[in-house]
């Protein structure tokens, strides 16, 4: 508008006339007060605000707040003051702004069902908690902080029913796999989509071993297109780049009924992370420092009585003797008794120390009526429990988040995070260069220190005890564990930037437009170096590669609110999303170092075929969501998303995903009862998908490895410099569409006994159809697999949560929370096949009628379990009969004992292991006394089985403590002593059948090495163990010091002191390191193939001390 | 107000409109795999086939066979030793041999061999076509040797191809070789088409070497039916072998091609160098004792010296002192990275002739051919380029007839064919040498007669019986068609 002279004059006149009033209003108004709970307890971190003016402040630890209204905005008006804090019902008050001060106190009632709180429901939509038609699982900053976990995903363990988190091991940076409501895909990740402040982010895991196709024996293709990680080092998950202290809250959308708004990427649920923001008011500073003390929570029991050798004969350990060669009698500890007085070494413990995590961070936040900001910086350094300098995870993060209201109806924001994540790992797993394999197999009398001999400074191992001048390149058999620790290099350096710019525009009071443009870029540089004299790679080996991940996400929503009448109203949201994801992996393996250092590809003599892989995925989507509220008690929601994806295939470029839900707050109709203060029934249905892996519709030729006897062997189609190709064993799929999970969920949320307790019960049924699998083809047709929408999986379960607050006073309070969940997974169809291998180490399968991930392995002959047609010994004199005949009258499952007194292998495979838990649960309790708070979390997982291959191997090697009692054997079949009878006296107790049933047989090398050694023999049954556990996951004791002297002495308003413990105690029948171990980590678990333990590194327990200074 | 609304609606329309274009979802790197080629030439496939078949002929099956005939031993209790102790099943990582099965049929195997044949026909190149057919004959014949009845005639027709009778497979293979020989004869006169030339890693495109190799292969497969068909099979074998490889230099043997590159090495050598499991395969006492007994000049080419400075092997039933057992860790010539293992050779041809003549009563001819093989310098087991070593041949035999001659022939073949899967075929047929069955807890009372079908095939192909049914009603005696009698004692026909 142009101002003309004629218009200017009246303006000046008016201003002059108004001057006295303006001058009178120059004095600012200070609003002060105190916020307490209804029990009288001062409440900190309560946001007190005047929404119409955009002013506000946070309460301090004493519950007090102060808001200063600039004099220019004071005109004696009456405004509404609102006090909000999660977990409490909001309070409002009317105050009149007048010169001087105004005081207003609030008493907030607890709000266990979070009624009235705004809940982010994804893709730019939100609602209020009571309107949700599906169960809400919410984790706030306080719970994440109490977990004291470096990895934000791990911090979610035990926090919500049916949200299962498994950490690969206790290594610093070890990845955590998260799954919600069971496995619903075979090739997909089965991990929820991670969305930070509205932008999907990368949470992938990539094993450096994937760069090394020749040596990596693992087989299963994963969601990332990579392979398993059963060797090499642990792998982190990229959500580990998030600083947990930056998280304000986490909303868990558990399945399609809640997550359908994310369409084809949401079948496994969505984790919505909201980061902390600044709030208007005084600038708030915090400085936090913590340090932890970590140690191994359980070690393997090892025998210390028997020495190196075989069949009772002590190995020749003299220079130049048998044990300067990695084969033969030196490999195991089946030798003669170790003479009294000869030292033995504690291989179970001698690798470990007390590890530490040092975490230091700060935040600065604040703002005014138009601008808010939040800044944080943090460094976490986790030094692992394995000795030496090469076991650490370090993460430095910086976050800046700000918003500015440039117009009354237009707010712009930006949210930028940078993470620098550096780690060094230790080789472990199925790996002769792994620390565990060489350590636990070491005979008790061999000292692994020094790991370099004193004369030639060469690698010495128990299989190669006396290096010589010419032995530098001789094979050591298994690496000395200290050589692995100190000489190997396995590092990952990640630089990552992610964030978004956003705008919120309100063109009309009833219309809100949101726009978010987000990006996530990371570059992960990997380097693995095995030095000269490493076992199997005596010339040394270098794996060097880089993973670049780049995504852009554009999300636009327009939300219109409407009210037909006071009793009828709702909203309608229309949105659009464009998403691109680019992954580039480039790496190679160099063999035989030119010089002993550096570990660089350029310093190697030979190079393998490089891995040069890229994937590009584009998605384009529309979505709409409508809500309708009737009489403020019946809340209806319906949404529809149309997704297009480049992975769908040209014939099916787009797909629809609907959802609908209803929530009825029935206590608003029937009125509150004496025992029932709130009640809501809810029902929801939704469909969400899983995108196909890219390029399954392309028919290709491969230049990769074919054939081979074991790791390290195999041919490329290219030979002698002449380019060769071989048909891919994967036949092109003609048509692929996204997997579709259909979920029905119903439940009830109750507030009980005047909110002294609340309960939530949910039942769900999720059927996943068109699940894509690599359909096995008869290899004799020339192809082994073909992608197809072929499988149907089902997950059904119950989720129950009960929170009780029996004591709530101003001085003390006590709360108990119980969670229980059960998920039953079943493979309904595999498109005609009976089973499909999904494991990357064992033969874990998806099998019709079975939960996914069961192990189709080998067991002993058992009555009623094995085929009755098997021909077996019928008597002790050489007669034979069928197993069915022998088993007549015997109970089902009776162990067949042959004439030799031993059980026999069943030639037919059968299901020998189910890694899925029967149920999971947790108990959380917290106690408050004045400023002292004590809380604890017990995590329970019942049932499920794990394959303890480590123990099986140690049986074979004669180092496990079980072998301490042993028969004397001179051959595999000639043993005396340590007699046991199968089925009796605690030795394989249970019914038996067969001619050898009552025959006592010697148990020694004959059994442990030649029958029970599951990793080598192939009979898995002896290695299957119960995976259930009860774990004291968290204990936290905190105290807040906010006495006036704090302010006076150090200038901060309060000090929070916290001592917490993590994984302090585990009650389990599992005999390995920890039943939570996961050899293949997220990659294997994501395909449903968990429950495998083979020389993985141990888990840890921690004590954490932290100090937070608040200003 | 109105203006604001217009702005909002215009923005909305603009943004939503951008998603209407499906071009965002298709195109470069979106619709097709940017990482792998989608087409392959005949030469690229042919080289890949050779790489695949080198891997098959030197993979886990021959290692397992080597232990079953006790030319190799197994140690360290891991899968290698367990395979030698008959602990194997359709799910084992050795013995199930799913990977080997795939090498027969999948990329680098039959599917690509057939494509080479299709491409060769399309361009009218008989040389390419014939050589591909010989590879097919070697591959499918070997597969039938180890698994018996196998899918073959219907593999391109049915998604679940039925099992062809083993003799039907061998008959098909014979016809294939006949065609190949005829096509090679034609190719010799074809001045237009040049065949694979240097892409033929075995003979460099020399058809004159492929023709006798095909004849020797025919002789091998005739011999495989001899226990069942008798004299007729031996007569056919003689007729074929007389056209077989006659070049004693070894340069006409159908051999592998290997280099020092990590993915081009002799597989047995690579196994020693690059896998910790390689140490688990060691010398078999049975073979070493035979060779020690006659001071066989091939000993240093086969085995490392033991710690006592001599040669010895491991016995599955009677553990031998560690210092007496030879390993392969020194990578003797047979385990060298570049060692070109003979798959079909002059010395096999001579020993087929010797066996066939002996079995048909012509001891004189049999002895001649046996001595032809025994007089060879060890250079036939060396790469042709390595030159003859200064090692004497085996002394010639004379005056030996009947079963003793037959036994000598088969024992010599057992020694000469070390690492070659043919050794177990000879053993099944003749029960020579009389290896002692390994005391085992797997229930086997004989040396296993063949392999289980891999789980990967049985899962999909309903024509594959359960493992317990594969073992047969008499339990753990399963054998192939043509393997008439299980070997419990040494017998001569």
Interface residues (C-beta under 8 A of the other chain):
Chain A: X214 X215 X310 X311 X315 X316 X322 X325 X326 X327 X328 X329 X330 X331 X332 X409 X432 X475 X477 X478 X505 X507 X508 X511 X513 X515 X535 X536 X537 X556 X558 X574 X576 X578 X591 X606 X608 X609 X612 X613 X614 X616 X617 X618 X619 X620 X621 X622 X644 X645 X646 X648 X650 X653 X654 X694 X695 X698 X699 X700 X701 X702 X703 X705 X706 X707 X708 X709 X710 X711 X712 X713 X714 X715 X716 X717 X718 X719 X720 X722 X723 X724 X725 X726 X727 X728 X729 X776 X777 X778 X779 X780 X781 X782 X783 X784 X833 X834 X835 X836 X837 X843 X856 X857 X858 X866 X867 X869 X870 X871 X872 X880 X898 X900 X902 X904 X905 X907 X908 X909 X956 X970 X971 X972 X973 X1009 X1010 X1011 X1013 X1015 X1016 X1017 X1018
Chain B: X1 X4 X5 X7 X8 X11 X12 X15 X16 X18 X19 X21 X22 X24 X25 X26 X29 X30 X31 X32 X33 X34 X35 X36 X37 X38 X39 X40 X43 X44 X45 X46 X47 X48 X49 X50 X51 X52 X54 X55 X56 X59 X60 X63 X75 X76 X77 X78 X79 X81 X82 X85 X87 X88 X89 X90 X91 X92 X93 X98 X99 X100 X101 X102 X103 X104 X105 X106 X107 X108 X109 X110 X111 X112 X114 X115 X150 X151 X155 X156 X158 X159 X160 X161 X198 X199 X201 X257 X259 X260 X261 X262 X263 X264 X265 X267 X270 X271 X273 X274 X275 X276 X277 X278 X279 X280 X282 X307 X317 X318 X319 X322 X323 X325 X327 X329 X439 X441 X442 X443 X454 X455 X456 X457 X459 X460 X461 X466 X467 X468 X469 X471 X473 X474 X475 X476
